[in-house]
């Protein structure tokens, strides 16, 4: 009886791992092709009031606002890095694979098998003739 329960538990665990892997693969296949429009270094504003010479030191911040056009929408995603590194896919007029969720945009990095998670800090619609018909 113990052997049967252990084998059943092991098979159930293997099935759950397989189903989870299959679900992750399906979600990664939902990438859409988009175009990088702009790359701007994000400068954090200081909230210090007083003389600039008395202001406290601020930590080095490496973040960029990346403009990405997907169909008739332009999303501004904030890419943040611990080092001053910006992947080469983030260059204007470069096509990238993106996947959208509520307030997050995921960008696939083709040189590696990973994706970059960016918070969406801005969104607008393109005002072109072809886009007006789809609204």
N, C-alpha and C positions, 0 to 999 in steps of 0.2 A: 504494500500500500504506500509506504514512504517513497519507494523508487518511482512509482507511478506519479505521485504528486510532484516529486522533484523534476521528473522528465517533462511533465505538463507545464510546470512553472518555467523551466528552461525554454521550452518551445514557445510559450506565451511571451517571454522576454525577447526572444529572437524575433518574433513576429512584430512586436511593438517597435523594436529598433529598426526593422526593415520598413515599416509603415512611416515612421518618422523621417527616415532618410528619403523615402519616396516623396513625401510631402515637401521637404526642403528642396528637392530637385525640381518639382513642379513650380514652386514659388520663384526659383531662380530663372525659370524659362519665361517668366512674364515680363521680361525686359522689353522696353520700347526704344526705338532709335530716336535720339534727340541731338540737338546741335548746341555746342557751347557758344554763347554770344559774347560774353565779357568775363574778365577776371580782374577784380579790384581788391587791393589790400584793405582789410577792415581795420579801421583805427578806432580803438575804444575811447569813448569820451571820459574825461576826468570829471568827477563830481566834487572836486575840491574847490572851496571858495576861499580866496585869499591870495596872497602873493605867490606867484609861480615858483619862486626860489624856496619857499617853505613847504611846497607840496611834497607828500610822501612819495618814495620810489614806487613805481609800478612794475609788476612782473612783465617780462617779455611776452608779448602775445602774438602768436602766429596764426592769424585767421584771414580768410579770403572770402569775399562775396562772389559767387560764381553764377552768372546768368546763363540759364539753360532754356532753350525753346523746345517745347514738346507740342507738336501740332499747332494749335492756335493759342497756346498758353506760354507765358514766360515766367519761369520760377527763378527766384534768387535763393540759392542755397549757401549756407555758411559752412565752409570747410575749415576745420580747426586741426592744428597739428602741434605736437609737443616740440618739434624742431622746425626750422625754417625750410620745410620740404613741401613742394607742390607737385603732385603727379603730372606727368607730361600730357595726359589726356585732357587736362584743364587748360587748353589753349584755344583762342577764338577760332571759329569755323571748323572745329574738330567734332566729329560725330562720336557719341557715347551711348551706351546702353543704360537706360534709367528705369527704375521701378518706384512708383509712388505709393506712399501710405498717407495717413491723415496729415501730419505736419512734418513729414520726413521724406526726403528723396534719397534713394540709394543709387549710386553710380558704380557700374561694373568696371573694374580695372582689367583691361585685356592682357597686360603683360604678366599679371599674376591671377590666381584663381580666387580673388577676393573682391569685396565691394566696399565702397566708402559711404558712410552714413552722414548725411548733412541735414541740419534743421532748415526748414523753409522759412525765410525771413521776409519774403515778398512774393507777390503773385499779381500778374496782370494779363489781360487778354490782348491779342494782336488785333489791330483795327485795319484789316485788309479786306478786300472785296470777297475773297474766297472764304474767309473766316466768318464774315457776317452771316452767311447763309447757314452755317452750322450752329449758331447760338440759340 
